[in-house]
Amino acid sequence: MNGYAWLGIAIVCEVIATTALKASDGFTKTLPSIISAGGYGVAFYCMAQSMKTVPVGISYAIWSGIGIVLITLLAWVVFKQKLDLPAVLGMGMILAGVLVINLYSKAAV
């Protein structure tokens, strides 16, 4: 499987795990706690597979950038977290950075 496909799976699993972590209420709710622990395990396995072909700096930049945006969007929808203009602008800059790395950096190859 392609390193970027592994990375995409890792990101999705990490987002699910982090959302479940919030729902676990400090690991006091069993099912969200199990989903969180399992999700992080799968995410790190997939991230490790991704790093066989994707440079570590690029992999982590994509992981963190996309993860931040997806987690924030889920927090807004699921947990009713408020987003102000600076938060939205900041996430836009994060996404722009991920795009610049992927579209223009020779390190991403």
Secondary structure, DSSP 8 states (H G I E B T S, - for coil): --HHHHHHHHHHHHHHHHHHHHHTTTTTSHHHHHHHHHHHHHHHHHHHHHTTTS-HHHHHHHHHHHHHHHHHHHHHHHS-----HHHHHHHHHHHHHHHHHHHH-GGG-
